[in-house]
Amino acid sequence: MSIFPAKLIEPIRQFLSKEEEKLSKRKKELDSEDPFKDPKRILDNASSDADASEQFGHANVEGLKKEIDRKLVQVKKALTRIKIGKYGVCEKCGKMIDTDRLTVFPEATVCIKCEKEKAK
């Protein structure tokens, strides 16, 4: 049984579902922006500055994709917690997550106290 009323959970679920779609779409877009995946890329004749630019572009895309993956995991975990009726309950200590935290960070699955403990 969910702690939050369904009328409050449903908009959060919809928001998180849309966020999941947006993140997945952005990840696919980043693939097309990766200079290493450009079919016109010529390795053997690239000047050193072009190669450095490609390296930087690739590293940038990979970093963004990792951040998106991290965010996707958080969103999917929150959606799963909604589905099983545990949204808003800290997965570490079992206490309620502050609603201010959930307002700012709806994909939160741990309370701020447990988050701080994890960061130590």
Backbone atoms as SQL, in Angstrom:
CREATE TABLE atoms (id INTEGER PRIMARY KEY, chain TEXT, resi INTEGER, resn TEXT, atom TEXT, x REAL, y REAL, z REAL);
INSERT INTO atoms VALUES
  (1, 'A', 1, 'MET', 'N', 0.839, -1.187, 0.000),
  (2, 'A', 1, 'MET', 'CA', 0.000, 0.000, 0.000),
  (3, 'A', 1, 'MET', 'C', 0.883, 1.249, 0.000),
  (4, 'A', 2, 'SER', 'N', 0.576, 2.165, -0.867),
  (5, 'A', 2, 'SER', 'CA', 1.361, 3.383, -1.009),
  (6, 'A', 2, 'SER', 'C', 1.075, 4.348, 0.135),
  (7, 'A', 3, 'ILE', 'N', 2.111, 5.039, 0.565),
  (8, 'A', 3, 'ILE', 'CA', 1.968, 6.005, 1.640),
  (9, 'A', 3, 'ILE', 'C', 1.331, 7.290, 1.115),
  (10, 'A', 4, 'PHE', 'N', 1.692, 7.646, -0.114),
  (11, 'A', 4, 'PHE', 'CA', 1.120, 8.836, -0.732),
  (12, 'A', 4, 'PHE', 'C', -0.192, 8.481, -1.414),
  (13, 'A', 5, 'PRO', 'N', -1.183, 9.391, -1.396),
  (14, 'A', 5, 'PRO', 'CA', -2.440, 9.137, -2.111),
  (15, 'A', 5, 'PRO', 'C', -2.187, 9.023, -3.621),
  (16, 'A', 6, 'ALA', 'N', -2.990, 8.202, -4.274),
  (17, 'A', 6, 'ALA', 'CA', -2.830, 7.962, -5.709),
  (18, 'A', 6, 'ALA', 'C', -2.870, 9.255, -6.511),
  (19, 'A', 7, 'LYS', 'N', -3.695, 10.214, -6.075),
  (20, 'A', 7, 'LYS', 'CA', -3.801, 11.471, -6.827),
  (21, 'A', 7, 'LYS', 'C', -2.501, 12.275, -6.773),
  (22, 'A', 8, 'LEU', 'N', -1.660, 12.019, -5.772),
  (23, 'A', 8, 'LEU', 'CA', -0.350, 12.670, -5.703),
  (24, 'A', 8, 'LEU', 'C', 0.728, 11.852, -6.420),
  (25, 'A', 9, 'ILE', 'N', 0.605, 10.558, -6.364),
  (26, 'A', 9, 'ILE', 'CA', 1.597, 9.669, -6.970),
  (27, 'A', 9, 'ILE', 'C', 1.495, 9.692, -8.498),
  (28, 'A', 10, 'GLU', 'N', 0.283, 9.728, -9.035),
  (29, 'A', 10, 'GLU', 'CA', 0.112, 9.642, -10.489),
  (30, 'A', 10, 'GLU', 'C', 0.851, 10.749, -11.246),
  (31, 'A', 11, 'PRO', 'N', 0.753, 12.022, -10.850),
  (32, 'A', 11, 'PRO', 'CA', 1.521, 13.046, -11.566),
  (33, 'A', 11, 'PRO', 'C', 3.039, 12.824, -11.477),
  (34, 'A', 12, 'ILE', 'N', 3.497, 12.311, -10.344),
  (35, 'A', 12, 'ILE', 'CA', 4.924, 12.015, -10.186),
  (36, 'A', 12, 'ILE', 'C', 5.312, 10.886, -11.130),
  (37, 'A', 13, 'ARG', 'N', 4.486, 9.846, -11.200),
  (38, 'A', 13, 'ARG', 'CA', 4.749, 8.717, -12.098),
  (39, 'A', 13, 'ARG', 'C', 4.797, 9.199, -13.546),
  (40, 'A', 14, 'GLN', 'N', 3.846, 10.057, -13.916),
  (41, 'A', 14, 'GLN', 'CA', 3.819, 10.584, -15.286),
  (42, 'A', 14, 'GLN', 'C', 5.070, 11.412, -15.577),
  (43, 'A', 15, 'PHE', 'N', 5.456, 12.258, -14.631),
  (44, 'A', 15, 'PHE', 'CA', 6.662, 13.071, -14.799),
  (45, 'A', 15, 'PHE', 'C', 7.890, 12.179, -14.979),
  (46, 'A', 16, 'LEU', 'N', 8.025, 11.175, -14.115),
  (47, 'A', 16, 'LEU', 'CA', 9.192, 10.293, -14.186),
  (48, 'A', 16, 'LEU', 'C', 9.191, 9.478, -15.483),
  (49, 'A', 17, 'SER', 'N', 8.023, 9.062, -15.947),
  (50, 'A', 17, 'SER', 'CA', 7.935, 8.326, -17.214),
  (51, 'A', 17, 'SER', 'C', 8.377, 9.199, -18.382),
  (52, 'A', 18, 'LYS', 'N', 7.935, 10.459, -18.383),
  (53, 'A', 18, 'LYS', 'CA', 8.353, 11.390, -19.444),
  (54, 'A', 18, 'LYS', 'C', 9.849, 11.662, -19.354),
  (55, 'A', 19, 'GLU', 'N', 10.349, 11.771, -18.142),
  (56, 'A', 19, 'GLU', 'CA', 11.780, 11.999, -17.939),
  (57, 'A', 19, 'GLU', 'C', 12.587, 10.813, -18.481),
  (58, 'A', 20, 'GLU', 'N', 12.095, 9.620, -18.241),
  (59, 'A', 20, 'GLU', 'CA', 12.762, 8.414, -18.759),
  (60, 'A', 20, 'GLU', 'C', 12.806, 8.444, -20.297),
  (61, 'A', 21, 'GLU', 'N', 11.702, 8.816, -20.923),
  (62, 'A', 21, 'GLU', 'CA', 11.651, 8.912, -22.384),
  (63, 'A', 21, 'GLU', 'C', 12.635, 9.965, -22.893),
  (64, 'A', 22, 'LYS', 'N', 12.645, 11.143, -22.262),
  (65, 'A', 22, 'LYS', 'CA', 13.540, 12.230, -22.686),
  (66, 'A', 22, 'LYS', 'C', 15.008, 11.818, -22.564),
  (67, 'A', 23, 'LEU', 'N', 15.355, 11.173, -21.466),
  (68, 'A', 23, 'LEU', 'CA', 16.737, 10.757, -21.255),
  (69, 'A', 23, 'LEU', 'C', 17.164, 9.702, -22.275),
  (70, 'A', 24, 'SER', 'N', 16.279, 8.751, -22.559),
  (71, 'A', 24, 'SER', 'CA', 16.588, 7.714, -23.546),
  (72, 'A', 24, 'SER', 'C', 16.775, 8.323, -24.934),
  (73, 'A', 25, 'LYS', 'N', 15.924, 9.272, -25.275),
  (74, 'A', 25, 'LYS', 'CA', 16.025, 9.948, -26.575),
  (75, 'A', 25, 'LYS', 'C', 17.329, 10.731, -26.654),
  (76, 'A', 26, 'ARG', 'N', 17.672, 11.449, -25.603),
  (77, 'A', 26, 'ARG', 'CA', 18.901, 12.243, -25.599),
  (78, 'A', 26, 'ARG', 'C', 20.133, 11.354, -25.723),
  (79, 'A', 27, 'LYS', 'N', 20.092, 10.186, -25.098),
  (80, 'A', 27, 'LYS', 'CA', 21.219, 9.261, -25.188),
  (81, 'A', 27, 'LYS', 'C', 21.425, 8.809, -26.637),
  (82, 'A', 28, 'LYS', 'N', 20.338, 8.537, -27.341),
  (83, 'A', 28, 'LYS', 'CA', 20.435, 8.147, -28.751),
  (84, 'A', 28, 'LYS', 'C', 20.969, 9.297, -29.598),
  (85, 'A', 29, 'GLU', 'N', 20.526, 10.522, -29.299),
  (86, 'A', 29, 'GLU', 'CA', 21.021, 11.696, -30.026),
  (87, 'A', 29, 'GLU', 'C', 22.520, 11.867, -29.823),
  (88, 'A', 30, 'LEU', 'N', 22.990, 11.616, -28.612),
  (89, 'A', 30, 'LEU', 'CA', 24.418, 11.761, -28.323),
  (90, 'A', 30, 'LEU', 'C', 25.251, 10.791, -29.163),
  (91, 'A', 31, 'ASP', 'N', 24.710, 9.597, -29.414),
  (92, 'A', 31, 'ASP', 'CA', 25.424, 8.641, -30.257),
  (93, 'A', 31, 'ASP', 'C', 25.730, 9.239, -31.617),
  (94, 'A', 32, 'SER', 'N', 24.770, 9.968, -32.167),
  (95, 'A', 32, 'SER', 'CA', 24.982, 10.558, -33.493),
  (96, 'A', 32, 'SER', 'C', 25.953, 11.740, -33.442),
  (97, 'A', 33, 'GLU', 'N', 26.175, 12.308, -32.261),
  (98, 'A', 33, 'GLU', 'CA', 27.099, 13.427, -32.109),
  (99, 'A', 33, 'GLU', 'C', 28.539, 12.978, -31.821),
  (100, 'A', 34, 'ASP', 'N', 28.722, 11.692, -31.570),
  (101, 'A', 34, 'ASP', 'CA', 30.050, 11.172, -31.231),
  (102, 'A', 34, 'ASP', 'C', 30.931, 11.149, -32.483),
  (103, 'A', 35, 'PRO', 'N', 32.033, 11.931, -32.474),
  (104, 'A', 35, 'PRO', 'CA', 32.899, 11.959, -33.653),
  (105, 'A', 35, 'PRO', 'C', 33.492, 10.589, -33.989),
  (106, 'A', 36, 'PHE', 'N', 33.630, 9.714, -33.014),
  (107, 'A', 36, 'PHE', 'CA', 34.173, 8.378, -33.279),
  (108, 'A', 36, 'PHE', 'C', 33.194, 7.512, -34.068),
  (109, 'A', 37, 'LYS', 'N', 31.934, 7.897, -34.081),
  (110, 'A', 37, 'LYS', 'CA', 30.927, 7.113, -34.807),
  (111, 'A', 37, 'LYS', 'C', 30.588, 7.725, -36.160),
  (112, 'A', 38, 'ASP', 'N', 31.337, 8.754, -36.537),
  (113, 'A', 38, 'ASP', 'CA', 31.134, 9.398, -37.834),
  (114, 'A', 38, 'ASP', 'C', 31.728, 8.508, -38.924),
  (115, 'A', 39, 'PRO', 'N', 30.893, 8.057, -39.882),
  (116, 'A', 39, 'PRO', 'CA', 31.413, 7.162, -40.928),
  (117, 'A', 39, 'PRO', 'C', 32.449, 7.838, -41.827),
  (118, 'A', 40, 'LYS', 'N', 32.512, 9.154, -41.846),
  (119, 'A', 40, 'LYS', 'CA', 33.467, 9.885, -42.677),
  (120, 'A', 40, 'LYS', 'C', 34.825, 10.055, -41.994),
  (121, 'A', 41, 'ARG', 'N', 34.898, 9.613, -40.765),
  (122, 'A', 41, 'ARG', 'CA', 36.127, 9.782, -39.983),
  (123, 'A', 41, 'ARG', 'C', 37.265, 8.979, -40.624),
  (124, 'A', 42, 'ILE', 'N', 38.369, 9.655, -40.854),
  (125, 'A', 42, 'ILE', 'CA', 39.532, 8.999, -41.443),
  (126, 'A', 42, 'ILE', 'C', 40.652, 9.021, -40.416),
  (127, 'A', 43, 'LEU', 'N', 41.006, 7.861, -39.943),
  (128, 'A', 43, 'LEU', 'CA', 42.038, 7.780, -38.910),
  (129, 'A', 43, 'LEU', 'C', 43.432, 8.059, -39.449),
  (130, 'A', 44, 'ASP', 'N', 43.789, 7.466, -40.593),
  (131, 'A', 44, 'ASP', 'CA', 45.183, 7.503, -41.002),
  (132, 'A', 44, 'ASP', 'C', 45.639, 8.850, -41.551),
  (133, 'A', 45, 'ASN', 'N', 44.755, 9.761, -41.923),
  (134, 'A', 45, 'ASN', 'CA', 45.174, 11.052, -42.451),
  (135, 'A', 45, 'ASN', 'C', 44.767, 12.223, -41.550),
  (136, 'A', 46, 'ALA', 'N', 44.273, 11.945, -40.371),
  (137, 'A', 46, 'ALA', 'CA', 43.814, 13.024, -39.490),
  (138, 'A', 46, 'ALA', 'C', 45.006, 13.795, -38.934),
  (139, 'A', 47, 'SER', 'N', 44.899, 15.113, -38.952),
  (140, 'A', 47, 'SER', 'CA', 45.960, 15.915, -38.348),
  (141, 'A', 47, 'SER', 'C', 45.848, 15.792, -36.834),
  (142, 'A', 48, 'SER', 'N', 46.944, 16.120, -36.142),
  (143, 'A', 48, 'SER', 'CA', 46.944, 15.938, -34.686),
  (144, 'A', 48, 'SER', 'C', 45.889, 16.804, -34.001),
  (145, 'A', 49, 'ASP', 'N', 45.645, 18.028, -34.535),
  (146, 'A', 49, 'ASP', 'CA', 44.630, 18.871, -33.895),
  (147, 'A', 49, 'ASP', 'C', 43.225, 18.353, -34.166),
  (148, 'A', 50, 'ALA', 'N', 42.984, 17.757, -35.338),
  (149, 'A', 50, 'ALA', 'CA', 41.672, 17.163, -35.622),
  (150, 'A', 50, 'ALA', 'C', 41.463, 15.952, -34.734),
  (151, 'A', 51, 'ASP', 'N', 42.514, 15.166, -34.573),
  (152, 'A', 51, 'ASP', 'CA', 42.421, 13.981, -33.718),
  (153, 'A', 51, 'ASP', 'C', 42.147, 14.390, -32.272),
  (154, 'A', 52, 'ALA', 'N', 42.814, 15.447, -31.808),
  (155, 'A', 52, 'ALA', 'CA', 42.587, 15.934, -30.436),
  (156, 'A', 52, 'ALA', 'C', 41.145, 16.409, -30.279),
  (157, 'A', 53, 'SER', 'N', 40.637, 17.078, -31.298),
  (158, 'A', 53, 'SER', 'CA', 39.253, 17.550, -31.269),
  (159, 'A', 53, 'SER', 'C', 38.279, 16.373, -31.217),
  (160, 'A', 54, 'GLU', 'N', 38.581, 15.341, -32.012),
  (161, 'A', 54, 'GLU', 'CA', 37.739, 14.139, -31.994),
  (162, 'A', 54, 'GLU', 'C', 37.797, 13.451, -30.639),
  (163, 'A', 55, 'GLN', 'N', 39.006, 13.378, -30.074),
  (164, 'A', 55, 'GLN', 'CA', 39.169, 12.759, -28.753),
  (165, 'A', 55, 'GLN', 'C', 38.340, 13.502, -27.707),
  (166, 'A', 56, 'PHE', 'N', 38.437, 14.841, -27.726),
  (167, 'A', 56, 'PHE', 'CA', 37.680, 15.651, -26.774),
  (168, 'A', 56, 'PHE', 'C', 36.177, 15.470, -26.987),
  (169, 'A', 57, 'GLY', 'N', 35.730, 15.508, -28.251),
  (170, 'A', 57, 'GLY', 'CA', 34.309, 15.329, -28.563),
  (171, 'A', 57, 'GLY', 'C', 33.794, 13.985, -28.088),
  (172, 'A', 58, 'HIS', 'N', 34.601, 12.942, -28.316),
  (173, 'A', 58, 'HIS', 'CA', 34.211, 11.592, -27.886),
  (174, 'A', 58, 'HIS', 'C', 34.141, 11.512, -26.354),
  (175, 'A', 59, 'ALA', 'N', 35.153, 12.055, -25.681),
  (176, 'A', 59, 'ALA', 'CA', 35.172, 12.027, -24.212),
  (177, 'A', 59, 'ALA', 'C', 33.981, 12.791, -23.647),
  (178, 'A', 60, 'ASN', 'N', 33.651, 13.911, -24.260),
  (179, 'A', 60, 'ASN', 'CA', 32.509, 14.708, -23.826),
  (180, 'A', 60, 'ASN', 'C', 31.205, 13.917, -23.967),
  (181, 'A', 61, 'VAL', 'N', 31.014, 13.298, -25.122),
  (182, 'A', 61, 'VAL', 'CA', 29.799, 12.505, -25.370),
  (183, 'A', 61, 'VAL', 'C', 29.720, 11.339, -24.384),
  (184, 'A', 62, 'GLU', 'N', 30.839, 10.653, -24.178),
  (185, 'A', 62, 'GLU', 'CA', 30.841, 9.517, -23.252),
  (186, 'A', 62, 'GLU', 'C', 30.506, 9.963, -21.825),
  (187, 'A', 63, 'GLY', 'N', 31.040, 11.110, -21.410),
  (188, 'A', 63, 'GLY', 'CA', 30.729, 11.632, -20.079),
  (189, 'A', 63, 'GLY', 'C', 29.254, 11.961, -19.930),
  (190, 'A', 64, 'LEU', 'N', 28.688, 12.588, -20.950),
  (191, 'A', 64, 'LEU', 'CA', 27.258, 12.913, -20.923),
  (192, 'A', 64, 'LEU', 'C', 26.404, 11.645, -20.894),
  (193, 'A', 65, 'LYS', 'N', 26.803, 10.636, -21.669),
  (194, 'A', 65, 'LYS', 'CA', 26.053, 9.377, -21.683),
  (195, 'A', 65, 'LYS', 'C', 26.102, 8.679, -20.330),
  (196, 'A', 66, 'LYS', 'N', 27.255, 8.731, -19.654),
  (197, 'A', 66, 'LYS', 'CA', 27.357, 8.124, -18.323),
  (198, 'A', 66, 'LYS', 'C', 26.430, 8.828, -17.337),
  (199, 'A', 67, 'GLU', 'N', 26.374, 10.152, -17.422),
  (200, 'A', 67, 'GLU', 'CA', 25.492, 10.920, -16.537),
  (201, 'A', 67, 'GLU', 'C', 24.027, 10.578, -16.826),
  (202, 'A', 68, 'ILE', 'N', 23.680, 10.451, -18.095),
  (203, 'A', 68, 'ILE', 'CA', 22.316, 10.072, -18.473),
  (204, 'A', 68, 'ILE', 'C', 21.999, 8.673, -17.962),
  (205, 'A', 69, 'ASP', 'N', 22.944, 7.748, -18.100),
  (206, 'A', 69, 'ASP', 'CA', 22.735, 6.388, -17.587),
  (207, 'A', 69, 'ASP', 'C', 22.478, 6.402, -16.085),
  (208, 'A', 70, 'ARG', 'N', 23.252, 7.199, -15.364),
  (209, 'A', 70, 'ARG', 'CA', 23.076, 7.297, -13.900),
  (210, 'A', 70, 'ARG', 'C', 21.680, 7.820, -13.569),
  (211, 'A', 71, 'LYS', 'N', 21.282, 8.863, -14.285),
  (212, 'A', 71, 'LYS', 'CA', 19.960, 9.460, -14.064),
  (213, 'A', 71, 'LYS', 'C', 18.854, 8.472, -14.441),
  (214, 'A', 72, 'LEU', 'N', 19.037, 7.735, -15.538),
  (215, 'A', 72, 'LEU', 'CA', 18.043, 6.737, -15.954),
  (216, 'A', 72, 'LEU', 'C', 17.850, 5.664, -14.885),
  (217, 'A', 73, 'VAL', 'N', 18.936, 5.230, -14.278),
  (218, 'A', 73, 'VAL', 'CA', 18.841, 4.225, -13.211),
  (219, 'A', 73, 'VAL', 'C', 18.002, 4.781, -12.059),
  (220, 'A', 74, 'GLN', 'N', 18.269, 6.033, -11.684),
  (221, 'A', 74, 'GLN', 'CA', 17.514, 6.654, -10.585),
  (222, 'A', 74, 'GLN', 'C', 16.026, 6.748, -10.926),
  (223, 'A', 75, 'VAL', 'N', 15.722, 7.176, -12.138),
  (224, 'A', 75, 'VAL', 'CA', 14.323, 7.331, -12.557),
  (225, 'A', 75, 'VAL', 'C', 13.631, 5.972, -12.568),
  (226, 'A', 76, 'LYS', 'N', 14.286, 4.956, -13.103),
  (227, 'A', 76, 'LYS', 'CA', 13.684, 3.614, -13.161),
  (228, 'A', 76, 'LYS', 'C', 13.470, 3.041, -11.764),
  (229, 'A', 77, 'LYS', 'N', 14.420, 3.292, -10.856),
  (230, 'A', 77, 'LYS', 'CA', 14.248, 2.832, -9.472),
  (231, 'A', 77, 'LYS', 'C', 13.032, 3.502, -8.831),
  (232, 'A', 78, 'ALA', 'N', 12.888, 4.808, -9.041),
  (233, 'A', 78, 'ALA', 'CA', 11.747, 5.535, -8.463),
  (234, 'A', 78, 'ALA', 'C', 10.441, 5.011, -9.050),
  (235, 'A', 79, 'LEU', 'N', 10.407, 4.762, -10.358),
  (236, 'A', 79, 'LEU', 'CA', 9.189, 4.215, -10.987),
  (237, 'A', 79, 'LEU', 'C', 8.863, 2.837, -10.417),
  (238, 'A', 80, 'THR', 'N', 9.878, 2.030, -10.188),
  (239, 'A', 80, 'THR', 'CA', 9.662, 0.704, -9.598),
  (240, 'A', 80, 'THR', 'C', 9.117, 0.840, -8.181),
  (241, 'A', 81, 'ARG', 'N', 9.648, 1.790, -7.431),
  (242, 'A', 81, 'ARG', 'CA', 9.166, 1.994, -6.055),
  (243, 'A', 81, 'ARG', 'C', 7.720, 2.486, -6.050),
  (244, 'A', 82, 'ILE', 'N', 7.341, 3.266, -7.051),
  (245, 'A', 82, 'ILE', 'CA', 5.931, 3.672, -7.178),
  (246, 'A', 82, 'ILE', 'C', 5.085, 2.433, -7.424),
  (247, 'A', 83, 'LYS', 'N', 5.542, 1.594, -8.337),
  (248, 'A', 83, 'LYS', 'CA', 4.784, 0.395, -8.720),
  (249, 'A', 83, 'LYS', 'C', 4.569, -0.553, -7.538),
  (250, 'A', 84, 'ILE', 'N', 5.587, -0.680, -6.685),
  (251, 'A', 84, 'ILE', 'CA', 5.462, -1.605, -5.557),
  (252, 'A', 84, 'ILE', 'C', 4.925, -0.927, -4.291),
  (253, 'A', 85, 'GLY', 'N', 4.590, 0.370, -4.405),
  (254, 'A', 85, 'GLY', 'CA', 3.977, 1.070, -3.277),
  (255, 'A', 85, 'GLY', 'C', 4.948, 1.552, -2.219),
  (256, 'A', 86, 'LYS', 'N', 6.215, 1.732, -2.588),
  (257, 'A', 86, 'LYS', 'CA', 7.200, 2.176, -1.601),
  (258, 'A', 86, 'LYS', 'C', 7.807, 3.529, -1.955),
  (259, 'A', 87, 'TYR', 'N', 7.167, 4.256, -2.851),
  (260, 'A', 87, 'TYR', 'CA', 7.689, 5.573, -3.225),
  (261, 'A', 87, 'TYR', 'C', 7.635, 6.511, -2.028),
  (262, 'A', 88, 'GLY', 'N', 8.710, 7.254, -1.817),
  (263, 'A', 88, 'GLY', 'CA', 8.761, 8.213, -0.717),
  (264, 'A', 88, 'GLY', 'C', 9.291, 7.622, 0.571),
  (265, 'A', 89, 'VAL', 'N', 9.624, 6.323, 0.543),
  (266, 'A', 89, 'VAL', 'CA', 10.183, 5.656, 1.714),
  (267, 'A', 89, 'VAL', 'C', 11.649, 5.363, 1.417),
  (268, 'A', 90, 'CYS', 'N', 12.536, 5.759, 2.305),
  (269, 'A', 90, 'CYS', 'CA', 13.971, 5.555, 2.112),
  (270, 'A', 90, 'CYS', 'C', 14.279, 4.066, 2.015),
  (271, 'A', 91, 'GLU', 'N', 14.990, 3.694, 0.952),
  (272, 'A', 91, 'GLU', 'CA', 15.324, 2.282, 0.762),
  (273, 'A', 91, 'GLU', 'C', 16.410, 1.803, 1.719),
  (274, 'A', 92, 'LYS', 'N', 17.066, 2.731, 2.428),
  (275, 'A', 92, 'LYS', 'CA', 18.117, 2.345, 3.389),
  (276, 'A', 92, 'LYS', 'C', 17.563, 2.200, 4.805),
  (277, 'A', 93, 'CYS', 'N', 16.898, 3.258, 5.298),
  (278, 'A', 93, 'CYS', 'CA', 16.460, 3.253, 6.704),
  (279, 'A', 93, 'CYS', 'C', 14.959, 3.003, 6.877),
  (280, 'A', 94, 'GLY', 'N', 14.187, 3.104, 5.799),
  (281, 'A', 94, 'GLY', 'CA', 12.756, 2.841, 5.880),
  (282, 'A', 94, 'GLY', 'C', 11.912, 4.008, 6.354),
  (283, 'A', 95, 'LYS', 'N', 12.543, 5.152, 6.604),
  (284, 'A', 95, 'LYS', 'CA', 11.780, 6.332, 7.034),
  (285, 'A', 95, 'LYS', 'C', 11.298, 7.105, 5.816),
  (286, 'A', 96, 'MET', 'N', 10.337, 7.983, 6.031),
  (287, 'A', 96, 'MET', 'CA', 9.806, 8.810, 4.945),
  (288, 'A', 96, 'MET', 'C', 10.879, 9.772, 4.444),
  (289, 'A', 97, 'ILE', 'N', 10.932, 9.931, 3.126),
  (290, 'A', 97, 'ILE', 'CA', 11.816, 10.926, 2.527),
  (291, 'A', 97, 'ILE', 'C', 11.081, 12.262, 2.594),
  (292, 'A', 98, 'ASP', 'N', 11.778, 13.294, 3.019),
  (293, 'A', 98, 'ASP', 'CA', 11.183, 14.621, 3.145),
  (294, 'A', 98, 'ASP', 'C', 10.543, 15.043, 1.822),
  (295, 'A', 99, 'THR', 'N', 9.324, 15.567, 1.900),
  (296, 'A', 99, 'THR', 'CA', 8.609, 15.960, 0.681),
  (297, 'A', 99, 'THR', 'C', 9.307, 17.096, -0.060),
  (298, 'A', 100, 'ASP', 'N', 10.032, 17.947, 0.662),
  (299, 'A', 100, 'ASP', 'CA', 10.807, 18.998, -0.013),
  (300, 'A', 100, 'ASP', 'C', 11.871, 18.371, -0.912),
  (301, 'A', 101, 'ARG', 'N', 12.513, 17.319, -0.423),
  (302, 'A', 101, 'ARG', 'CA', 13.521, 16.607, -1.223),
  (303, 'A', 101, 'ARG', 'C', 12.871, 15.989, -2.455),
  (304, 'A', 102, 'LEU', 'N', 11.725, 15.358, -2.272),
  (305, 'A', 102, 'LEU', 'CA', 11.029, 14.721, -3.400),
  (306, 'A', 102, 'LEU', 'C', 10.523, 15.748, -4.411),
  (307, 'A', 103, 'THR', 'N', 10.184, 16.937, -3.940),
  (308, 'A', 103, 'THR', 'CA', 9.725, 17.989, -4.848),
  (309, 'A', 103, 'THR', 'C', 10.862, 18.410, -5.775),
  (310, 'A', 104, 'VAL', 'N', 12.052, 18.542, -5.220),
  (311, 'A', 104, 'VAL', 'CA', 13.214, 18.972, -5.996),
  (312, 'A', 104, 'VAL', 'C', 13.833, 17.803, -6.765),
  (313, 'A', 105, 'PHE', 'N', 13.780, 16.627, -6.182),
  (314, 'A', 105, 'PHE', 'CA', 14.464, 15.446, -6.716),
  (315, 'A', 105, 'PHE', 'C', 13.497, 14.260, -6.652),
  (316, 'A', 106, 'PRO', 'N', 12.483, 14.228, -7.547),
  (317, 'A', 106, 'PRO', 'CA', 11.435, 13.211, -7.447),
  (318, 'A', 106, 'PRO', 'C', 11.924, 11.779, -7.610),
  (319, 'A', 107, 'GLU', 'N', 13.112, 11.609, -8.167),
  (320, 'A', 107, 'GLU', 'CA', 13.637, 10.247, -8.323),
  (321, 'A', 107, 'GLU', 'C', 14.420, 9.762, -7.105),
  (322, 'A', 108, 'ALA', 'N', 14.427, 10.554, -6.026),
  (323, 'A', 108, 'ALA', 'CA', 15.145, 10.164, -4.808),
  (324, 'A', 108, 'ALA', 'C', 14.567, 8.878, -4.233),
  (325, 'A', 109, 'THR', 'N', 15.462, 7.958, -3.861),
  (326, 'A', 109, 'THR', 'CA', 15.026, 6.712, -3.228),
  (327, 'A', 109, 'THR', 'C', 15.608, 6.563, -1.827),
  (328, 'A', 110, 'VAL', 'N', 16.433, 7.542, -1.426),
  (329, 'A', 110, 'VAL', 'CA', 16.968, 7.554, -0.064),
  (330, 'A', 110, 'VAL', 'C', 16.764, 8.937, 0.544),
  (331, 'A', 111, 'CYS', 'N', 16.622, 8.975, 1.848),
  (332, 'A', 111, 'CYS', 'CA', 16.451, 10.248, 2.546),
  (333, 'A', 111, 'CYS', 'C', 17.778, 11.005, 2.559),
  (334, 'A', 112, 'ILE', 'N', 17.739, 12.245, 2.906),
  (335, 'A', 112, 'ILE', 'CA', 18.938, 13.089, 2.892),
  (336, 'A', 112, 'ILE', 'C', 19.974, 12.598, 3.906),
  (337, 'A', 113, 'LYS', 'N', 19.516, 12.098, 5.051),
  (338, 'A', 113, 'LYS', 'CA', 20.438, 11.589, 6.075),
  (339, 'A', 113, 'LYS', 'C', 21.229, 10.397, 5.544),
  (340, 'A', 114, 'CYS', 'N', 20.539, 9.456, 4.898),
  (341, 'A', 114, 'CYS', 'CA', 21.223, 8.282, 4.338),
  (342, 'A', 114, 'CYS', 'C', 22.094, 8.666, 3.148),
  (343, 'A', 115, 'GLU', 'N', 21.677, 9.657, 2.390),
  (344, 'A', 115, 'GLU', 'CA', 22.486, 10.146, 1.263),
  (345, 'A', 115, 'GLU', 'C', 23.801, 10.726, 1.779),
  (346, 'A', 116, 'LYS', 'N', 23.725, 11.473, 2.863),
  (347, 'A', 116, 'LYS', 'CA', 24.937, 12.048, 3.459),
  (348, 'A', 116, 'LYS', 'C', 25.864, 10.954, 3.993),
  (349, 'A', 117, 'GLU', 'N', 25.265, 9.914, 4.595),
  (350, 'A', 117, 'GLU', 'CA', 26.056, 8.794, 5.112),
  (351, 'A', 117, 'GLU', 'C', 26.775, 8.085, 3.979),
  (352, 'A', 118, 'LYS', 'N', 26.095, 7.938, 2.852),
  (353, 'A', 118, 'LYS', 'CA', 26.668, 7.265, 1.683),
  (354, 'A', 118, 'LYS', 'C', 27.847, 8.065, 1.117),
  (355, 'A', 119, 'ALA', 'N', 27.774, 9.387, 1.219),
  (356, 'A', 119, 'ALA', 'CA', 28.805, 10.262, 0.675),
  (357, 'A', 119, 'ALA', 'C', 30.085, 10.280, 1.506),
  (358, 'A', 120, 'LYS', 'N', 30.015, 9.810, 2.729),
  (359, 'A', 120, 'LYS', 'CA', 31.197, 9.828, 3.617),
  (360, 'A', 120, 'LYS', 'C', 32.231, 8.819, 3.179);
